[in-house]
């Protein structure tokens, strides 16, 4: 009887542990490239696991949470224009009842900045939501820090 009880507890712990795993199907990386003495481009890359997708910055209201970027104000740099994204896939998603634009596999977002210092670190926050054909994960906020060196 004691062995049976221990076995039931072990199975319950295994099931609990496997269900408690946190899904992270999107992995972010960052970089920067100077394009002149006073300008640079920062890159924010989403590497997306197979079967998952990340939404465009240009999703209409009533749909999923769109990807967004906010850059912290700084005396060392200033953003120039909007954050550029690659051409997304657009399809009707029944769960949202509308056409939505998204990325699969990877997406590189680019933000041009005007430099006011020789070296700086561009900081900010990004928000995104990811889904597959069975589920959507809650939106996630991630802080980023991207050094721009000479």
N, C-alpha and C positions, 0 to 999 in steps of 0.2 A: 504494500500500500504506500509506504514511504517513497519507494522508487518511482511509482506512478505519479505521485504528487510532484516530485522533483522534475520529472519529465514534462509534466504539464506546465510548470513554471518556466522551464527552459524554452519550451515552444512558444509560450506567451511572450517572453522577453525577445525572442528572435523575431516574431511577427511585429511587435511594437517597434523594435529597432529598425527593421526594414521599412516600415511605414513612416517612421519619423525622419527618414533621410530627406535632406533638402535638395530639391532639384535646382540645378544651375546650368541650364542649357545654352546660356549666352555668356561669352567671355569677352571682356573689353580690354583693349590695349591702346596705347597712345604714342604719338610721336609728333615731331615738329621739323619743318624744313624752312630755312631762310630762303627767300626769293630775291631779296635785295638787302641793302644795309639797313633799311627802315621797315621792311615788311617780312612776314613769315606766314606760313600756313600750318595750323595744327590739325592733326589727324586723330579721329576717334573711331577705332575699328571694332565692330561687333563680329565676333566669330560665333556662328550659330550652329548648334548641334543638328544633325540630320532629323528631319521631321518637324522641327520647330521653325517659327518665324518671328520677326520683330517688325513692328509697324512703322510706317513712314512718319515724317514730321507733318505730313499734309493729310491727316485723317479728319473727316467731317465730324461735327458734333453728333452724338448719339451712337458712335462706334466705340472701338477699343481706345485705350489710352495711347495717344501718339507719342513717338519719341520726341523728346525736347532737350535742349541744352541751354543752360544759363551760365554765363561767364561772370566771375566776380569782378567788380570794378577795380581798376588799378591805375596808378600813376605811371606805370612802366609800359603799358600797352593799351590799345583800344581795338575792339572788334570792328571789322569793316564788312558791312553787308550781312546777309543772312547765312546761316550754316547750310552748306551745299550737301546734297545727298545724291547717290547714284539713282538711276532710273529703277523704280520699284516694279514689282509684279502687282497687278490689280485684278482682283477677283471678287465675286459676290460671296460673302460669308453669311450663311443662313443664321448663325447664332446672333449676328448683329443686324440682319435683315437689310444689308446694304453692300455696295461695292467698297472694298477697303484696299489700301496699298500697303505692301509689306516687302520684306527682304528675307531670303532664305540663304543659307550657307555663310554669307558674310556681307557686310556693308561698311564702307568707309565714308564717314562724314568729315567734311573739311570746313574749317573756319579760318578766314583770312584775318590777320591782325596787323595793326600798325604799331611798330616798336618805338618806344620813347626812351628806351635804355638799351645798352649793349647786350645785356643778358637779363632774362626774366623767367618767371614761371607762371604759366597761364593756369588758373585754377577755376573751378566751377563745379557744377552738378549736372548730371544727366538723369533723365527719367525715361523708362521704357516699360513696355509690357510685351510678354511673349506668350504664344499659344502654339498648340499642335492640333491635330484633328480630334483630340479627345478632351483637352482641357486648356484653360488659360491660367497662368500664374498671376498673382497680384502684381500690380505695378511696383517697380523697384527704383529707388533713388541711389545714385552712386556719385560720390565725390571723386573728382579727378584733379591731377596736378601734372602739368606737362612742361618740362624745362625747355626753354628756347635758348640755345647756346650759340655763340659766335661761330 
